[in-house]
Amino acid sequence: MSASANRISPPVHSGSTARSRKWRAKYGPWAVVTGASDGIGRAVAICLAEAGFDLLIVARRRDALEALAAELAQTHHIRTILVAVDLGQPGAVDAIVSAAKDIEVGLLAAIAGFGTSGPFIDNPIDRELDMIDVNCRSVVELSHHFARRFAGQRRGGLVLMSSLVAFQGVPRAATYAATKAFIQTFAEGLRLELSGSGVDVVASAPGPVRSGFGARADMRMGAAASPATVARATLDALGHRTTVRPGFLAKLLEASLLPLPRLARSRIMAVVMGGMTRHQDDGKKQQDARFA
């Protein structure tokens, strides 16, 4: 694990809209974004750069962080600090905290996360536990540190990633759905707890998103929202709502599922996940046939 700074001085921010000025005035000059190399995390980093925030960006791949930092510096003239760490490993959060100790951070966007799919008993337990560490443990650690900082300075914001699957059990993605249920409940509690301290909290609960998530989780998705749509709607909701369901698809699925009992929602999600992971069963059948 390592951290390095890529600073441009003096910064000349391109965020000139009323919303951009409002965000910076409310939260301060720096934001921390985890999972910034791809998907929603990258889109959030770009949105914040457009708003004029300097960024501490976090991901596993240093080359991807360096490419993003160069792009943001050229396009938006912001300063960046890069922290290349795996949030599932010990010491990762400490590296982020250390890199942020001398800057005025006002936002934490804890976007990093991954999923698994397929029958729980067929998945390696180490991967399931690693997912819990990344999706839950690291978020709690980061939120605890930065929420204390934000409460002390009487301003700040936490952006946490929930999901459509957070609101019921999901067969063939049981652990992943449980991690998102944890984040959803965590965000709901923190928003009320921190509301008197000038700290805003929002949980973002998108449906399927076009990103590298599906490939890593070995799921094949059909209709999906763009990361940019999710990022913009999520940041717009900060300070106004507890939970945002960004994009038309997330809202449609919410309207279809939430009126139903939890068991019915879980049964529907079983059908959905069965479709997105059918290729796993087909591959297993083919493999079994080869060795029969």
C-alpha positions as CSV (number, residue, x, y, z in Angstrom):
1,M,0.0,0.0,0.0
2,S,1.2,3.5,-0.8
3,A,0.0,7.0,-1.2
4,S,1.3,9.8,-3.3
5,A,0.3,13.4,-4.1
6,N,-0.2,15.0,-7.4
7,R,-0.7,18.7,-6.7
8,I,-1.2,21.6,-9.0
9,S,-0.7,25.1,-7.6
10,P,-2.4,27.4,-7.7
11,P,-5.6,25.5,-8.4
12,V,-8.0,27.3,-10.8
13,H,-11.3,25.5,-10.3
14,S,-13.7,25.1,-13.2
15,G,-16.8,24.6,-11.1
16,S,-18.7,27.8,-11.7
17,T,-22.3,26.8,-11.5
18,A,-24.5,27.8,-8.5
19,R,-24.7,24.2,-7.4
20,S,-20.9,23.8,-7.5
21,R,-20.4,27.0,-5.5
22,K,-23.0,25.8,-3.0
23,W,-21.4,22.4,-2.6
24,R,-18.0,23.8,-1.9
25,A,-19.3,26.5,0.4
26,K,-21.2,23.9,2.4
27,Y,-18.7,21.1,2.7
28,G,-15.3,22.6,2.1
29,P,-12.5,22.2,-0.5
30,W,-11.5,18.5,-0.4
31,A,-13.4,15.2,-0.9
32,V,-12.4,11.6,-0.4
33,V,-13.7,9.1,-3.0
34,T,-13.1,5.4,-2.7
35,G,-13.5,3.1,-5.7
36,A,-12.5,6.0,-7.9
37,S,-10.9,4.0,-10.7
38,D,-14.1,2.7,-12.3
39,G,-17.9,2.9,-12.5
40,I,-19.8,4.9,-10.0
41,G,-16.7,5.9,-8.0
42,R,-15.1,7.4,-11.1
43,A,-18.3,9.2,-12.0
44,V,-18.6,10.7,-8.5
45,A,-15.0,11.8,-8.7
46,I,-15.6,13.5,-12.0
47,C,-18.8,15.2,-10.7
48,L,-17.0,16.5,-7.7
49,A,-14.1,17.7,-9.8
50,E,-16.5,19.6,-12.0
51,A,-17.8,21.2,-8.8
52,G,-14.3,22.4,-8.0
53,F,-13.4,20.0,-5.2
54,D,-9.8,18.9,-4.8
55,L,-9.8,15.1,-4.5
56,L,-8.2,12.3,-2.5
57,I,-9.0,9.3,-4.7
58,V,-8.7,5.7,-3.7
59,A,-8.6,2.4,-5.6
60,R,-6.6,-0.7,-5.9
61,R,-4.9,0.1,-9.2
62,R,-2.4,2.9,-9.2
63,D,-2.2,3.2,-13.0
64,A,-6.0,3.8,-13.1
65,L,-5.7,6.5,-10.4
66,E,-2.8,8.2,-12.2
67,A,-4.8,8.3,-15.4
68,L,-7.8,9.7,-13.7
69,A,-5.7,12.3,-11.8
70,A,-4.1,13.5,-15.1
71,E,-7.5,13.8,-16.7
72,L,-9.0,15.8,-13.9
73,A,-6.0,18.0,-13.6
74,Q,-6.1,18.9,-17.3
75,T,-9.9,19.3,-17.5
76,H,-10.8,20.8,-14.2
77,H,-7.5,22.1,-12.8
78,I,-7.9,20.5,-9.4
79,R,-5.4,19.0,-7.0
80,T,-5.3,15.3,-6.3
81,I,-3.9,12.9,-3.8
82,L,-3.7,9.2,-4.8
83,V,-4.0,6.3,-2.4
84,A,-3.6,2.9,-4.0
85,V,-4.9,0.4,-1.5
86,D,-7.1,-2.7,-1.3
87,L,-9.8,-1.8,1.3
88,G,-10.1,-5.5,2.2
89,Q,-6.6,-5.6,3.5
90,P,-5.4,-4.5,7.0
91,G,-4.0,-1.0,7.2
92,A,-5.8,0.3,4.1
93,V,-8.0,2.7,6.0
94,D,-5.0,3.9,8.0
95,A,-3.3,4.8,4.8
96,I,-6.2,6.9,3.7
97,V,-6.5,8.6,7.1
98,S,-2.8,9.4,7.0
99,A,-3.0,10.8,3.5
100,A,-5.9,13.1,4.5
101,K,-4.5,14.3,7.8
102,D,-3.2,17.7,6.5
103,I,-6.1,18.6,4.2
104,E,-9.5,20.1,4.9
105,V,-11.9,17.3,3.9
106,G,-15.6,18.0,3.8
107,L,-17.0,15.0,1.9
108,L,-16.5,11.2,2.1
109,A,-17.9,9.2,-0.8
110,A,-17.4,5.6,0.2
111,I,-18.2,4.0,-3.2
112,A,-15.7,1.1,-3.3
113,G,-17.4,-2.3,-3.2
114,F,-17.8,-5.6,-5.0
115,G,-20.3,-8.5,-5.2
116,T,-20.3,-12.2,-5.7
117,S,-23.0,-14.3,-7.2
118,G,-24.1,-17.9,-7.5
119,P,-25.0,-20.4,-4.7
120,F,-23.6,-19.3,-1.4
121,I,-22.3,-22.8,-0.5
122,D,-20.4,-23.0,-3.8
123,N,-18.5,-19.7,-3.3
124,P,-15.1,-19.6,-1.6
125,I,-15.6,-18.4,1.9
126,D,-12.5,-16.2,1.8
127,R,-14.1,-14.2,-1.1
128,E,-17.4,-13.8,0.8
129,L,-15.5,-12.5,3.9
130,D,-13.3,-10.2,1.8
131,M,-16.5,-8.7,0.4
132,I,-17.8,-8.0,3.9
133,D,-14.5,-6.3,4.8
134,V,-14.7,-4.1,1.7
135,N,-18.4,-3.3,1.6
136,C,-19.0,-3.0,5.4
137,R,-15.9,-2.9,7.6
138,S,-14.0,-0.4,5.6
139,V,-17.0,1.8,5.3
140,V,-17.6,1.8,9.0
141,E,-13.9,2.6,9.7
142,L,-13.8,5.5,7.2
143,S,-17.2,6.8,8.3
144,H,-16.2,6.8,12.0
145,H,-13.0,8.8,11.3
146,F,-14.4,11.3,8.9
147,A,-17.8,11.8,10.7
148,R,-15.8,12.7,13.8
149,R,-13.8,15.2,11.8
150,F,-16.9,16.6,10.2
151,A,-18.8,16.9,13.5
152,G,-15.8,18.8,15.0
153,Q,-15.8,21.3,12.1
154,R,-19.6,21.4,12.1
155,R,-20.0,20.6,8.4
156,G,-19.5,17.6,6.1
157,G,-21.2,14.9,4.2
158,L,-21.1,11.1,3.9
159,V,-22.2,9.4,0.7
160,L,-22.7,5.6,1.2
161,M,-23.6,3.0,-1.4
162,S,-26.7,0.9,-0.7
163,S,-28.5,-0.9,-3.5
164,L,-31.8,-2.1,-4.8
165,V,-31.0,-5.5,-3.3
166,A,-30.7,-4.0,0.3
167,F,-34.4,-4.2,1.0
168,Q,-34.9,-8.0,0.8
169,G,-33.0,-11.2,0.8
170,V,-31.5,-12.1,-2.6
171,P,-30.9,-15.8,-3.4
172,R,-27.6,-16.3,-5.4
173,A,-26.3,-13.0,-4.0
174,A,-27.1,-13.5,-0.3
175,T,-24.0,-12.1,1.2
176,Y,-23.8,-9.1,-1.2
177,A,-27.4,-8.2,-0.5
178,A,-26.7,-8.5,3.2
179,T,-23.8,-6.1,3.0
180,K,-26.0,-3.5,1.3
181,A,-28.7,-4.0,3.8
182,F,-26.1,-3.2,6.5
183,I,-25.1,0.0,4.7
184,Q,-28.7,1.1,4.2
185,T,-29.5,0.7,7.9
186,F,-26.2,2.2,8.9
187,A,-26.8,5.3,6.7
188,E,-30.4,5.7,8.0
189,G,-29.2,5.7,11.6
190,L,-26.2,8.0,11.0
191,R,-28.3,10.6,9.2
192,L,-30.5,11.2,12.2
193,E,-27.6,10.8,14.7
194,L,-25.4,13.4,12.9
195,S,-28.1,15.8,11.7
196,G,-27.5,18.1,14.7
197,S,-23.8,18.2,13.9
198,G,-24.0,19.8,10.5
199,V,-23.1,16.4,8.8
200,D,-25.3,15.2,5.9
201,V,-25.7,11.5,5.1
202,V,-27.2,9.9,2.0
203,A,-27.6,6.3,1.0
204,S,-27.6,5.7,-2.7
205,A,-29.6,2.6,-3.8
206,P,-29.3,2.1,-7.5
207,G,-30.5,-0.8,-9.5
208,P,-28.2,-2.4,-12.2
209,V,-25.4,-0.1,-13.3
210,R,-23.2,-0.3,-16.4
211,S,-19.8,-0.7,-14.9
212,G,-17.1,-3.3,-14.1
213,F,-19.2,-4.5,-11.1
214,G,-21.2,-7.1,-13.2
215,A,-18.1,-8.7,-14.6
216,R,-16.4,-9.0,-11.3
217,A,-19.5,-10.5,-9.7
218,D,-19.9,-12.8,-12.8
219,M,-23.4,-11.5,-13.6
220,R,-24.8,-10.7,-17.0
221,M,-27.1,-7.6,-16.8
222,G,-29.6,-6.4,-19.3
223,A,-31.0,-2.9,-18.8
224,A,-28.8,-0.8,-16.6
225,A,-28.2,2.9,-15.6
226,S,-25.1,4.8,-16.4
227,P,-22.6,5.6,-13.6
228,A,-22.9,9.3,-14.4
229,T,-26.6,9.2,-13.8
230,V,-26.2,7.5,-10.5
231,A,-23.4,9.8,-9.4
232,R,-25.2,13.1,-10.2
233,A,-28.5,12.0,-8.6
234,T,-26.7,10.8,-5.5
235,L,-24.8,14.0,-5.0
236,D,-27.9,16.1,-5.7
237,A,-29.7,14.2,-2.9
238,L,-27.0,14.8,-0.3
239,G,-28.5,17.0,2.4
240,H,-32.0,16.6,1.1
241,R,-32.9,12.9,1.4
242,T,-31.9,9.8,3.4
243,T,-32.1,7.4,0.5
244,V,-32.0,8.1,-3.2
245,R,-32.8,5.6,-6.0
246,P,-31.0,7.1,-8.9
247,G,-32.2,6.6,-12.5
248,F,-35.5,5.6,-14.0
249,L,-34.8,1.8,-13.7
250,A,-34.2,2.0,-9.9
251,K,-37.4,4.0,-9.4
252,L,-39.4,1.6,-11.6
253,L,-38.1,-1.4,-9.7
254,E,-38.7,0.3,-6.4
255,A,-42.3,1.0,-7.4
256,S,-42.7,-2.7,-8.4
257,L,-41.1,-4.3,-5.4
258,L,-41.6,-2.2,-2.3
259,P,-45.4,-2.7,-2.0
260,L,-44.8,-6.5,-1.8
261,P,-44.1,-8.5,1.3
262,R,-40.4,-9.2,1.8
263,L,-40.8,-12.9,1.0
264,A,-42.4,-12.1,-2.3
265,R,-39.7,-9.6,-3.1
266,S,-37.1,-12.3,-2.3
267,R,-38.8,-14.8,-4.6
268,I,-38.9,-12.2,-7.4
269,M,-35.2,-11.4,-6.9
270,A,-34.5,-15.1,-7.0
271,V,-35.9,-15.2,-10.6
272,V,-34.0,-12.1,-11.6
273,M,-30.7,-13.4,-10.2
274,G,-31.3,-16.8,-11.8
275,G,-31.5,-15.0,-15.2
276,M,-28.3,-13.0,-14.6
277,T,-26.3,-16.1,-13.4
278,R,-27.8,-18.8,-15.7
279,H,-24.5,-18.9,-17.6
280,Q,-22.8,-20.2,-14.4
281,D,-25.2,-23.2,-14.2
282,D,-24.7,-23.8,-18.0
283,G,-21.0,-23.7,-17.6
284,K,-21.1,-26.1,-14.6
285,K,-23.3,-28.5,-16.6
286,Q,-20.9,-28.5,-19.5
287,Q,-17.9,-29.1,-17.2
288,D,-19.8,-32.0,-15.4
289,A,-20.6,-33.5,-18.9
290,R,-16.9,-33.4,-19.9
291,F,-15.9,-35.3,-16.8
292,A,-18.9,-37.7,-16.8
